[in-house]
Every structure is written in C-alpha cells, then in structure tokens.
Amino acid sequence: PTQSDPIRPGPTTTSAVGISSMAPSSLFSTTSTDYTEIEEQIWDAAGATEAVTMLVGDGGDVENYGVISMLQRKMTKLVVNINCVTPLNPDWDPAIQPVPTSSDIDGYVPALFGIPTEADEGYSLIYNQVFDSAEFSALATAMLAAQEAGDGIVIPQTLVTVQNDFMGIDAGHEVQVLWKYTTLPTNWYDALPAELRAEIESGSSGKYKNFPHYETLTQLELSAEQVMLLANLEAWVMFANEELIRSFLAQ
C-alpha cells in the first residue's frame, strides 16, 4: 500500500494453511464473483514499492514442483520428485505424438518446456516455459525407457533456461536436473509376496486403491499400510539407482 492507504495485516498462519490448499482459486480467477476473502496484498521481490492485490491460491495452480522458484534463485542443481496422480503411459511414443495427453504424463512436466497439454485447462500453466521445447522429447523418451527397465524413473538432464519475463527467468542459465517420476517398478513389484500383489491388483476394492498414484483430492487420509508400502517402494527406487543419484549429487 501507499502511505495514504490503510495498513492491512499480512496473512496469518491459519490463512496461509488454507491458501496452500485453495486449488479452486484457479477457477475463481476466471469468474466475475468477488472473492476478497482470499485476496492478499503482494509485493514484487524484485523491488517494486507498491503492493498489488491478488487472488491467492494453491501453488499447484501454477507450478507443482518448485522448479520455477528455484530457477528464480539461480539454483544450478535440482532434484525434482514428481509424485503425482498420473502414471507415465507406457504406450505413449513422444516421437509419434510429441504433444502428450493428460493421461500420458503429469501435465506440469511438458509445461516447463512450453508444450501445451490438456492440463492447461483450469490451471495457469501457459507462462511456465523455462526450458527449450526441443529438450522435452529426449526427457520423455528416457523416462519411458527407465520405466520399461523396471528400476524406477530417475533421469539426469542438463538444461539451459529460455527467457521468461513473466516468471522472471533469464535465458542462458545452465542447470542440472535429476527427474524422479513415481512409477510401479516391475523389478520391485515382481519381488512382492503373491498375496500383496493380488491386493494391489484388486484396485478400488482392495486396500491399496490407486497405488502408487494416490489421489490427492479424494484420498486425504491414507492408512498406515498405504503409507508404508509407498515408502518401501520409494526407498527401493533410491537404492536401485544409488550410484546414479550419488554421482549426480557429487558433481
């Protein structure tokens, strides 16, 4: 606010917690209805002196991984854990179909490369391009190959940013990224007891509905069994790719 404006208190812890899960804000932003109860005065970290009143909401409305925030801070090495509800579609061929559907891959990944997907509908992903579109096919192909190999999806990639004035990203910044995409590794799965595999395969009628891609909107209270099985899977993937991970972090 300016000196003549009344000082408005900033967000409280309670409001911040509520805002962090306010996914419908993306929809509200397209309506003419007054939603002042979820508006806050925001200052530009780059040095603007005047506040702007903005509708606030869940960060996933814009970008779900924190990649853009890290690039704004000029980080040179990122480990990106993509724990999402969308399995990587093994039948998708990026060479034939360079633009994926919403059922092929988590939509926030192609958005970082400026690849439009159905996920853009209802979300503000159109300003998310920070990497060259030409680099996306190589990443997607490597992810699919890793999934087929059965040890989980852990892919290192060196990228250079493209100019994104909206997000405050300068072109030419080199960053090393280790992408980890949640999947059901066949080598882990085949080693499970037969009765546990049968329980997982029973789908919505069993104890492990949607495993390992638990639905974040409808499955808000996971059982101890659901949590522990997912933790076991993720730990197994880390150990299966230990040499790659250690090498990446040591660079």
Salt bridges, closest charged atoms under 4 A:
ASP170 OD2 - LYS74 NZ 3.06
GLU234 OE1 - LYS180 NZ 2.79
GLU242 OE2 - ARG246 NE 2.87
